[in-house]
Amino acid sequence: MDAPIGDPERPSVKVEAGASALEVAATLAPHGQAEVLALEVDGEVVDLERRVPRGGTARALTFDDPLGRYTFWHSSAHIMAQAVSRLFPEVRLAIGPPIAEGFYYDMELPRPLTEEDFPAIEAQMRRIVAEDLPIVREEWTRQAALEHFARQNQPYKVEIIQDLPPDAAITCYRQGEFLDLCRGPHLRSTGYVKAPKLLSLAGAYWRGDERRPMLQRLYGTSFPTEAALTAHLALLEEARRRDHRKLGKELDLFTFEPEAAGFVFWLPKGMVVYRTLEEYSRQLQLSHGYVEVSTPWVYDVSLWKRSGHFDHYKDNMFFIPREDEQLGLKPMNCPGAALAFGSRVRSYRELPLRLMEYGALSRYERSGTMHGLFRVRGFVQDDAHIFLPEEDIAAEVGRILDLVDEVYRPFGMSYRIHLSTRPDDAMGEPQLWERAETALAEALAAHGRPYDLKPKDGAFYGPKLDFDLFDSLHRPWQCATIQLDFQLPRTFDLTFRGRDGQEHRPVVLHRAILGSLERFIGILTEHYAGAFPPWLAPVQVRVLPIAERHGDFAREVLERLVAAGIRAELDASDEKFGQKIRRAQLEKVPYMAVVGDREVESRTVSVRTRLEKDAGSRDLDAFVAEVADVIARRLASPAVAVDHA
């Protein structure tokens, strides 16, 4: 595994409840305290101006840390909302969270904003930054907060407060004249945000409900320096160039049609990428002791009630009412795997039983949330459910970590691991959750893997390890996941016969590595800017005869390539030779095998790569062997073997 982005060995210190977060930060970063944005104590981020609410292990957060960036962008969202409020005093504010690359704020305004408003809003944001306003956390009573936001004509804030549990703490953050309902955390002052930038506008229904008001969503980002902002904007421009939706159309990989919104139409070239990736995943899993199953894609609703999905996930499911029964399309493979395990008596000798499945899943996504291959309604995962005794958890997680490394190796992407703990809507007893979380943490420690905590971000049935994969633009993508589940075996009364002849309860590890194949192909398309490595490329070699008289030998070259298992095509069109090369380059074909008079006479090919690089002449047999070797070894570049032949 490549080293994770960031420093996993950040200094930490034990702190007592009530300690000054600012003083703790000073001990952790005595020479760079100005760069410390907040404190993390056992996964909880604490404002520097606060007292630590609970004792634990503390780390200083800077902008280089994801939690530090989220704190920075959270405060930036408040600065943006304050700027809009100064320009439009009648604005009604909804929510303004940090997101992966910045922040947004949903708001109701007397008129639609346009990008022509951006300079004025940005100027006001920079004025607020220059004022260096202290950001102060305040605790309010429920009634006082309701009365305040009602007087300020902020109905969305009032609704948020009304929906909170009666005993929930109500906190607000004040910066100058601006006060916002928020649980934090935040920076010490507005002066930290040196370089804010507005990015785009969109519409968003209040609370994602199309029956509620449509709000304006204003997106932005910010950085501690102008240089960092400039670099990020260049990165965004490159990301736009690599947009998988644009490249998917240009490369004829896939399409979407309104008659099946959210479901992918894989075109022939895209299907090659899909099947190649699927078979790669399948063969690696088989070599690691997995066995493949296939379970139904639709079940009676009673199964979903039994599994807990009906109570916890029904808003994301498709249901089919039929006369006196109701059916539900599966959003997850877990219940089917449980039924497969429980289909007969199991022995300890069979465990761990590693059931892998490429099952078609369907999840209801609202029309406004779907996004190319990244968020669809129909998809397939490289899914697996591993049934094992509780005492084998650490060893099996270690085996999965090794498999994760092996699967990701050809793509050249590093990753970071997050341990996500019990959410508020969790199933099962807290004691079981504590055992499960401890088991995952101990497995990571035993295998020397650094990780970050994500409090309350676990699945409703168990804690999990999430793997953020970093692409060539250093963007994180959550792909692999390992979820430890004590609930499913109890829900489905699953047992195995142990060495002592008694029945025992297994535990389950839910596991995916690529995750959704659809989403992973979208990630790879942007990671490679559409120039897939030869082993994944839909067309690996295009044979280009210079003139019609070279056609016979060009067809022989094609036959030799195809016989070697290489995906090759012959361009026998009447186009000029330069146009043939240009088209192959635009279609990002890794190799071009050029055939002219000299090549016919010597039975060679002149090799070009898609990077317009002339790789010289090759004996036909040698060229076929080189390409086959590059493909077999899943090398990243078509030039590797050719340049060093």
C-alpha positions in Angstrom: 0.0 0.0 0.0 1.2 3.5 -0.8 1.5 5.9 2.2 -1.8 7.5 3.0 -2.2 11.2 2.1 -1.3 13.2 5.1 0.7 12.3 8.2 -0.7 9.4 10.2 1.8 10.0 13.0 0.5 13.4 14.1 1.4 14.1 17.7 -1.3 13.5 20.3 -1.7 14.0 24.0 -4.0 12.7 26.8 -6.3 15.5 28.1 -8.8 15.7 30.9 -12.3 17.0 30.6 -12.4 20.7 31.1 -8.9 21.4 29.7 -8.5 24.5 27.5 -8.5 23.4 23.9 -6.3 26.4 23.0 -3.7 25.5 25.6 -3.7 21.9 24.5 -3.2 23.0 20.9 -0.3 25.1 22.0 1.4 22.0 23.5 0.8 20.0 20.3 2.1 22.7 17.9 4.3 25.1 19.8 6.0 26.5 16.7 3.0 26.6 14.4 0.0 27.3 16.6 -1.4 29.9 14.2 -2.0 27.0 11.7 -4.0 25.0 14.2 -7.7 25.3 13.4 -9.4 23.1 16.0 -8.7 20.1 18.3 -9.8 16.6 17.8 -10.5 14.5 21.0 -11.3 10.9 20.3 -13.0 11.7 17.0 -14.9 14.8 18.3 -13.8 18.1 16.9 -13.6 20.9 19.5 -13.4 24.7 18.9 -10.2 26.2 20.2 -12.1 28.6 22.4 -13.9 25.8 24.2 -13.1 23.6 27.1 -12.7 20.0 26.2 -16.1 18.4 27.1 -14.8 14.8 27.6 -11.3 13.5 28.3 -9.4 11.5 25.8 -6.6 11.6 23.2 -6.3 15.0 21.6 -4.8 15.9 18.2 -4.3 19.4 16.7 -6.1 19.8 13.3 -4.6 21.9 10.5 -5.8 22.5 7.0 -3.9 19.5 5.9 -6.2 17.3 7.9 -9.7 16.5 6.4 -11.3 17.4 9.8 -9.4 20.6 9.8 -10.5 21.5 6.3 -14.1 20.7 7.2 -13.8 23.1 10.2 -12.3 25.8 7.9 -15.0 25.3 5.3 -17.8 25.3 7.9 -16.7 28.7 9.1 -16.4 29.8 5.4 -20.0 28.9 4.8 -21.0 31.2 7.7 -18.9 34.0 6.2 -20.7 33.5 2.9 -24.1 33.6 4.6 -23.1 36.7 6.5 -22.0 38.4 3.3 -25.3 37.5 1.6 -27.2 38.7 4.7 -25.4 42.1 4.4 -26.4 42.4 0.8 -29.9 40.9 1.1 -31.1 41.6 4.7 -34.4 39.7 3.9 -32.6 36.4 3.1 -34.0 33.3 4.8 -31.2 30.9 5.6 -31.5 27.1 5.7 -28.3 25.0 6.1 -24.7 25.6 5.2 -22.5 22.5 5.6 -18.9 21.8 4.6 -18.5 19.3 1.8 -15.7 17.4 0.1 -14.1 20.4 -1.7 -15.6 23.4 0.0 -19.1 24.4 1.3 -22.5 25.5 0.3 -25.4 27.4 1.8 -29.1 26.9 1.0 -31.1 30.1 1.2 -34.4 31.7 0.1 -33.9 35.2 -1.5 -36.2 37.8 -2.9 -34.8 37.3 -6.4 -32.7 34.6 -8.1 -29.0 35.0 -7.8 -26.8 34.9 -10.9 -23.1 34.6 -11.4 -23.1 38.4 -11.9 -23.8 38.7 -8.1 -20.6 36.7 -7.3 -18.1 39.7 -7.3 -20.3 41.7 -4.8 -20.7 38.7 -2.5 -17.0 37.8 -2.7 -16.0 41.4 -2.0 -18.3 41.3 1.1 -16.7 38.0 2.2 -13.2 39.4 1.9 -14.4 42.5 4.0 -15.6 40.1 6.7 -12.3 38.3 6.6 -10.4 41.5 6.9 -12.5 42.5 9.9 -11.2 39.3 11.7 -14.4 38.9 13.7 -14.2 36.6 16.6 -16.4 33.5 16.2 -18.1 32.9 19.5 -20.1 29.8 20.5 -23.3 30.5 22.5 -25.6 28.0 24.3 -29.3 29.0 24.1 -32.4 27.6 25.7 -34.9 26.1 23.2 -37.5 28.7 23.8 -35.1 31.7 23.5 -33.7 30.3 20.2 -37.3 29.7 18.8 -38.3 33.3 19.7 -35.1 34.8 18.3 -35.2 33.1 14.9 -39.0 33.7 14.7 -38.4 37.5 15.2 -35.7 37.4 12.6 -38.1 35.8 10.1 -36.0 32.7 9.8 -38.6 29.9 9.4 -36.1 27.2 8.4 -34.1 27.7 11.6 -37.3 27.5 13.6 -38.2 24.3 11.9 -34.8 22.8 12.6 -35.1 23.6 16.3 -38.7 22.3 16.5 -37.5 19.0 15.0 -34.7 18.5 17.6 -35.3 16.2 20.6 -36.6 18.1 23.6 -33.4 17.6 25.5 -31.1 18.5 22.7 -28.5 21.3 23.3 -29.1 24.4 21.3 -26.0 26.2 20.2 -25.4 29.3 18.0 -22.3 30.9 16.7 -21.9 34.7 16.5 -19.5 36.7 14.3 -20.0 40.4 14.5 -23.7 41.2 13.8 -24.3 37.7 12.3 -25.8 34.9 14.5 -26.5 31.4 13.1 -28.0 28.3 14.6 -25.2 25.7 14.4 -23.6 22.9 16.4 -20.1 23.7 15.1 -17.2 23.3 15.2 -15.7 26.6 13.9 -12.5 28.6 13.6 -11.5 31.2 16.3 -12.2 34.1 13.9 -13.1 35.0 10.3 -9.5 36.2 9.7 -8.3 32.6 9.1 -10.1 32.5 5.7 -7.7 34.4 3.5 -8.9 33.3 0.1 -12.6 32.7 -0.4 -14.1 31.9 -3.9 -17.7 31.4 -5.1 -18.0 28.5 -7.6 -21.6 27.9 -8.7 -25.3 28.1 -8.1 -28.0 25.3 -8.1 -31.5 24.7 -6.9 -32.2 22.5 -3.9 -35.5 21.5 -2.3 -35.7 22.2 1.4 -34.8 18.9 3.1 -34.6 17.2 -0.3 -38.4 17.1 -0.5 -39.9 18.2 -3.9 -43.0 19.1 -2.1 -41.1 21.7 0.0 -39.8 25.2 -1.2 -37.1 25.3 -3.8 -34.1 27.1 -2.3 -31.0 28.6 -3.9 -27.8 26.7 -3.2 -24.6 28.8 -3.4 -21.4 26.8 -3.6 -18.0 28.1 -2.6 -14.5 27.1 -1.5 -11.7 28.8 0.5 -8.1 28.4 1.4 -5.6 29.8 3.9 -3.6 31.4 1.0 -4.2 32.9 -2.4 -1.6 30.5 -3.9 -3.5 27.5 -2.6 -6.7 28.8 -4.0 -5.1 29.4 -7.4 -3.8 25.8 -7.4 -7.2 24.5 -6.5 -9.0 26.4 -9.2 -6.5 25.0 -11.8 -7.4 21.5 -10.4 -11.1 22.2 -10.8 -10.5 23.2 -14.4 -8.6 19.9 -15.0 -11.4 18.0 -13.3 -13.9 19.6 -15.7 -11.8 18.5 -18.6 -11.8 15.0 -17.2 -15.6 14.9 -16.5 -16.6 11.2 -17.0 -19.9 12.2 -18.5 -18.2 14.2 -21.3 -15.6 11.5 -21.8 -18.1 8.7 -21.7 -20.0 10.3 -24.6 -16.8 11.2 -26.6 -15.4 7.6 -26.2 -18.8 5.9 -26.8 -18.7 4.1 -23.5 -22.2 4.6 -22.0 -25.3 6.7 -22.2 -28.3 7.6 -20.1 -31.9 7.8 -21.5 -34.9 9.5 -19.9 -37.0 6.3 -20.2 -34.8 4.7 -17.6 -33.5 7.6 -15.5 -30.6 6.6 -13.2 -29.9 3.4 -15.0 -26.8 3.0 -17.3 -26.9 1.9 -20.9 -23.5 0.3 -21.4 -22.4 0.6 -25.0 -20.0 -2.0 -26.6 -16.8 -0.2 -25.7 -18.0 0.6 -22.2 -19.1 -3.0 -21.8 -15.5 -4.2 -22.5 -14.2 -2.0 -19.7 -17.0 -3.2 -17.4 -16.5 -6.9 -18.0 -12.7 -6.6 -17.9 -12.9 -4.9 -14.5 -15.5 -7.4 -13.2 -13.4 -10.4 -14.3 -10.3 -8.9 -12.8 -12.1 -8.5 -9.4 -13.6 -12.0 -9.7 -10.4 -13.8 -10.4 -8.6 -12.1 -7.5 -11.3 -13.0 -5.1 -11.4 -16.6 -6.2 -7.6 -16.7 -5.6 -8.2 -15.5 -2.0 -10.7 -18.3 -1.1 -14.0 -16.7 -2.1 -16.8 -18.7 -3.7 -19.4 -17.0 -5.9 -23.2 -17.0 -5.4 -26.2 -15.4 -7.1 -29.3 -14.5 -5.1 -32.7 -13.1 -6.2 -33.1 -9.4 -7.0 -36.6 -9.2 -5.6 -38.1 -10.4 -2.3 -41.4 -10.3 -0.4 -41.5 -7.2 1.8 -41.5 -9.5 4.9 -37.8 -10.1 4.3 -37.0 -6.4 4.3 -39.0 -6.0 7.5 -37.1 -8.9 9.1 -33.7 -7.5 8.0 -34.4 -4.0 9.2 -34.2 -2.4 5.8 -37.9 -1.6 5.8 -37.5 0.5 9.0 -34.1 2.0 8.2 -33.9 2.2 4.4 -37.4 2.0 2.8 -37.2 5.6 1.5 -34.3 4.4 -0.7 -36.0 1.3 -2.0 -38.3 0.4 -5.0 -41.4 -1.5 -4.1 -43.8 -3.5 -6.4 -47.4 -4.0 -5.2 -49.0 -7.1 -6.7 -52.5 -8.1 -5.7 -52.2 -9.5 -2.2 -48.4 -9.2 -1.9 -45.8 -6.5 -1.9 -42.3 -7.0 -3.3 -39.1 -5.0 -2.8 -36.2 -4.8 -5.2 -33.0 -5.4 -3.3 -30.8 -2.3 -2.4 -28.2 -4.6 -0.8 -27.2 -8.2 -1.1 -27.0 -8.9 2.7 -30.3 -10.7 3.3 -29.8 -12.9 0.3 -26.4 -13.9 1.5 -27.9 -14.7 5.0 -30.5 -16.9 3.4 -27.8 -18.7 1.4 -25.7 -19.3 4.5 -28.7 -20.6 6.4 -29.9 -22.9 3.7 -28.3 -25.9 5.5 -26.4 -26.8 8.6 -22.9 -25.3 8.6 -19.8 -26.6 10.3 -16.9 -24.7 11.8 -14.8 -26.5 9.1 -16.5 -24.3 6.4 -15.6 -21.0 8.1 -14.7 -18.4 7.2 -17.2 -18.9 4.4 -16.5 -16.1 1.9 -19.6 -15.6 -0.4 -19.0 -13.1 -3.2 -21.7 -11.8 -5.5 -22.1 -9.5 -8.4 -25.8 -8.8 -7.8 -27.8 -6.1 -9.5 -28.9 -3.5 -6.9 -31.6 -0.8 -7.1 -31.8 2.2 -4.9 -34.2 5.1 -5.2 -32.3 8.3 -5.8 -34.2 11.6 -6.2 -33.9 13.0 -9.7 -31.9 16.0 -8.6 -29.3 13.9 -6.8 -28.3 11.6 -9.7 -24.9 12.4 -11.3 -23.6 10.3 -14.2 -22.0 7.1 -13.1 -21.3 8.5 -9.6 -24.9 8.3 -8.3 -27.3 6.0 -10.1 -30.4 4.0 -9.3 -29.1 0.7 -10.7 -25.6 -0.7 -10.1 -23.6 -3.8 -9.3 -21.0 -4.2 -6.5 -18.0 -6.5 -6.1 -19.8 -7.6 -3.0 -19.0 -10.3 -0.4 -20.3 -11.5 2.9 -17.9 -13.4 5.1 -19.3 -15.6 7.9 -16.8 -16.4 10.6 -16.4 -17.0 14.3 -15.9 -13.8 16.4 -12.4 -14.8 17.4 -11.3 -14.8 13.7 -12.2 -11.2 13.0 -8.7 -9.7 13.3 -7.2 -12.3 11.0 -9.9 -12.1 8.4 -9.8 -8.3 8.3 -6.1 -8.6 7.7 -6.7 -10.9 4.7 -9.2 -8.4 3.3 -6.6 -5.6 3.8 -4.1 -7.6 1.7 -6.8 -8.2 -1.0 -7.6 -4.4 -1.0 -3.9 -3.7 -1.7 -3.8 -6.3 -4.4 -6.9 -5.0 -6.2 -5.9 -1.4 -6.1 -2.2 -1.9 -7.1 -2.6 -1.5 -10.9 -4.4 1.8 -10.6 -1.6 3.6 -8.7 -3.9 5.2 -6.1 -3.2 5.5 -2.4 -5.9 5.4 0.2 -6.8 6.5 3.7 -8.9 4.3 6.1 -11.7 5.7 8.3 -13.3 3.8 11.2 -17.0 4.8 11.4 -18.8 4.2 14.7 -22.4 3.7 16.0 -25.0 6.1 14.4 -28.0 7.4 16.2 -30.4 5.1 14.4 -28.4 1.9 15.1 -29.9 -1.5 15.5 -28.8 -3.7 18.5 -27.4 -3.3 21.9 -24.7 -0.7 22.6 -22.5 -3.5 24.1 -22.4 -5.4 20.8 -21.5 -2.2 19.0 -18.6 -1.6 21.4 -17.3 -5.1 20.8 -17.5 -4.7 17.1 -15.8 -1.3 17.1 -13.0 -2.6 19.3 -12.5 -5.6 17.1 -12.0 -3.4 14.0 -9.7 -1.0 15.8 -7.6 -4.0 17.1 -7.5 -5.5 13.6 -6.1 -2.3 12.1 -3.6 -1.9 14.9 -2.5 -5.6 14.5 -1.8 -5.0 10.8 -0.1 -1.6 11.3 -2.7 0.4 9.4 -3.3 4.1 10.4 -6.9 5.3 10.4 -9.1 8.2 11.3 -12.3 8.1 13.3 -15.7 9.0 11.8 -18.0 9.1 14.9 -21.6 8.1 14.3 -21.0 7.3 10.6 -21.4 3.6 10.7 -24.1 1.5 8.9 -27.3 1.0 10.9 -26.3 -2.6 11.6 -22.6 -2.2 12.4 -19.4 -0.2 12.4 -17.3 -0.1 9.3 -14.0 0.7 7.8 -14.2 3.0 4.8 -11.4 3.5 2.3 -10.9 6.9 0.6 -9.1 6.3 -2.6 -7.1 9.3 -4.0 -7.0 9.7 -7.8 -4.5 11.5 -10.0 -6.0 14.9 -9.0 -5.6 14.0 -5.3 -9.4 13.8 -4.9 -10.8 11.3 -2.3 -13.3 8.7 -3.4 -14.9 6.4 -0.9 -14.7 3.0 -2.5 -13.8 -0.1 -0.4 -15.7 -0.8 2.8 -15.5 -3.5 5.5 -18.5 -3.6 7.7 -18.7 -5.8 10.9 -22.1 -7.0 11.6 -23.3 -8.8 14.8 -27.0 -8.1 14.0 -27.6 -10.1 10.7 -26.8 -13.5 12.2 -29.2 -12.8 15.1 -31.9 -11.4 12.8 -31.8 -14.5 10.6 -30.9 -17.0 13.5 -27.7 -18.1 11.7 -25.6 -20.7 13.5 -22.7 -23.1 12.8 -21.7 -26.3 14.6 -18.5 -25.8 16.5 -15.7 -28.1 17.4 -17.5 -28.9 20.7 -20.6 -30.1 18.7 -22.6 -27.1 20.0 -24.3 -24.4 17.9 -22.5 -21.1 17.8 -23.4 -17.7 16.3 -21.2 -16.4 13.5 -20.4 -12.8 12.8 -20.5 -11.3 9.3 -18.1 -9.1 7.5 -19.8 -7.2 4.6 -17.0 -6.3 2.2 -16.7 -4.5 -1.2 -13.4 -3.2 -2.7 -14.2 -1.5 -6.0 -17.6 -0.8 -4.6 -20.2 0.0 -7.3 -18.6 -1.0 -10.7 -20.5 1.8 -12.3 -19.1 4.4 -9.9 -15.6 2.9 -10.0 -15.5 3.1 -13.8 -16.5 6.8 -13.6 -13.7 7.3 -11.1 -11.2 5.5 -13.4 -12.4 7.5 -16.4 -11.5 10.7 -14.7 -8.4 9.3 -13.0 -7.0 8.4 -16.5 -8.7 11.2 -18.3 -10.2 8.5 -20.5 -6.8 7.1 -21.5 -7.3 3.7 -19.9 -4.2 1.5 -19.4 -3.8 -1.1 -22.1 -5.3 -3.9 -20.0 -8.6 -1.9 -19.6 -8.7 -0.1 -22.9 -11.7 -1.1 -25.1 -9.4 -1.2 -28.1 -5.8 -2.0 -27.3 -4.3 -1.8 -30.7 -5.5 -0.2 -33.9 -3.8 -1.4 -37.1 -3.3 1.4 -39.6 -2.5 0.6 -43.3 -1.0 3.6 -45.0 -2.5 2.7 -48.4 -4.9 0.2 -49.8 -2.0 -2.0 -51.1 -1.0 -2.6 -47.5 -4.3 -4.1 -46.6 -3.4 -7.8 -46.8 -0.5 -7.6 -44.4 -2.5 -5.3 -42.1 -5.2 -8.0 -41.9 -2.5 -10.5 -41.1 -1.3 -8.3 -38.3 -4.8 -8.0 -37.0 -5.3 -11.7 -37.0 -2.1 -12.3 -35.1 -3.1 -9.7 -32.5 -6.6 -11.2 -32.0 -5.2 -14.7 -31.9 -3.0 -13.6 -28.9 -6.1 -12.3 -27.1 -5.5 -8.7 -27.8 -8.4 -6.4 -28.5 -7.5 -5.0 -31.9 -9.2 -3.2 -34.8 -8.3 -2.5 -38.4 -8.9 1.0 -39.8 -9.3 0.2 -43.5 -11.2 3.5 -44.2 -10.5 5.7 -47.1 -9.5 8.6 -44.9 -6.0 10.2 -45.1 -3.4 8.5 -43.0 -3.0 11.5 -40.7 -6.7 11.5 -40.0 -6.6 7.8 -39.0 -3.8 8.6 -36.5 -5.7 11.6 -35.2 -8.9 9.5 -34.7 -7.0 6.8 -32.8 -5.5 9.4 -30.6 -8.9 11.0 -29.9 -10.3 7.6 -29.1 -7.3 7.1 -26.8 -6.2 3.8 -28.3 -3.0 2.8 -26.5 -1.1 1.4 -29.5 -1.2 2.1 -33.3 0.5 -0.5 -35.5 1.4 1.3 -38.8 1.8 -0.8 -41.9 3.5 0.6 -45.1 5.8 -0.6 -47.9 8.8 -1.0 -45.6 6.7 -3.0 -43.0 5.2 -5.3 -45.6 8.6 -6.1 -47.0 10.3 -6.7 -43.6 7.2 -8.1 -41.9 7.3 -5.5 -39.2 5.1 -2.8 -37.8 5.9 0.8 -37.0 4.6 1.4 -33.5 3.0 4.7 -32.2 1.5 5.3 -28.8 -1.5 7.5 -28.1 0.8 10.2 -26.8 2.0 10.9 -30.4 5.2 9.1 -29.6 6.9 7.2 -32.4 8.2 4.0 -30.7 10.1 2.7 -33.7 9.8 -0.4 -35.8 9.1 -3.8 -34.3 9.2 -7.4 -35.6 5.6 -8.5 -35.7 6.1 -11.4 -33.3 8.1 -9.2 -30.9 5.3 -6.5 -31.0 2.5 -9.0 -30.3 4.6 -10.5 -27.4 5.3 -7.0 -25.9 1.7 -5.9 -26.0 0.5 -9.1 -24.5 3.1 -8.8 -21.7 2.0 -5.2 -20.9 -1.7 -6.3 -20.8 -0.9 -9.4 -18.7 1.1 -7.5 -16.2 -1.5 -4.7 -16.1 1.1 -2.0 -16.6 -0.1 1.6 -16.5 1.5 2.9 -19.6 1.6 1.6 -23.2 5.1 3.0 -23.5 6.7 1.0 -20.7 7.4 -2.3 -22.5 7.9 -0.7 -25.9 10.4 1.9 -24.8 12.5 -0.7 -22.9 12.2 -3.6 -25.4 
